[in-house]
């Protein structure tokens, strides 16, 4: 019986993930780094960001409230 999963090396090489035209490999690394930093800060401070919008669409006040370092406050 023939393997019908891959229909030849040419087609296997052509197939791949569909990515936006503006995709850049650094975008993935930046997104991962952002997730790590946000998660670490959330765990350290107990604060969270809104989950209904991506972080890049949050307001300036929301970002300041989240990232403010008040550990030196009296």
N, C-alpha and C positions, 0 to 999 in steps of 0.2 A: 504494500500500500504506500502511496506517495504522501509525503508531508505537504499538506496544503496550508500550513500556518504561515510559512514564508515562501513567497512565490519567486524566489531567485534573489541573488545577491544584489542586483541592480535596484530592485524595488525595496529591499531591506535597507539599502544605503540611502535611498531617497526619503523614506519615511522618517519621521521624527516628530518631536513635540511642536505644536503650533505656538509660536511666540509672537508678541507684537513686533512691528517693524522697528520700533525704537528701542528694542531690548538690548541691553548691554550686560555682560557678565558681572560687572561690579554692582548692578542693581540688586541682584540676589544677595550679595554679601552685605550691602547697605541695609537691606530689609532685615536680614538675620541679625545684624548688629543692633539695629533699632529695637527689635523684639527682645533681645537679651538685655539691653539697657533699660527699657521700659519695665520688663518683668523684674529685674533686679531692684530697681527703684521702688516698684510697687511692693515688693516683699520687705524692703528696708523701712518704708514709711507707712505702709498700709493704705496709701492713696491709689486710686485707680483712674484710668482715663475712660471717657465715654466709649462704649463699644458699638454705638450705632453709626459712627463715622470713622473713616481712617484718620490716623493721627495728623496727617498733613492738612486735614480740613478743620481741625480744632481751632478755636479762637485763641488769640494771644493771651487773654486772661485765663483761659482754661489751661494752657501750657505753662504759664507762670505759676499758677496755683499748684500744678502737679509737680513741677521741677524745683520749686522753691526749697532751698536748704535752710530750714529753721532749727537745725540741731544746735546752733550757737546762741539761740534765743534764751534770755533769762527765764 
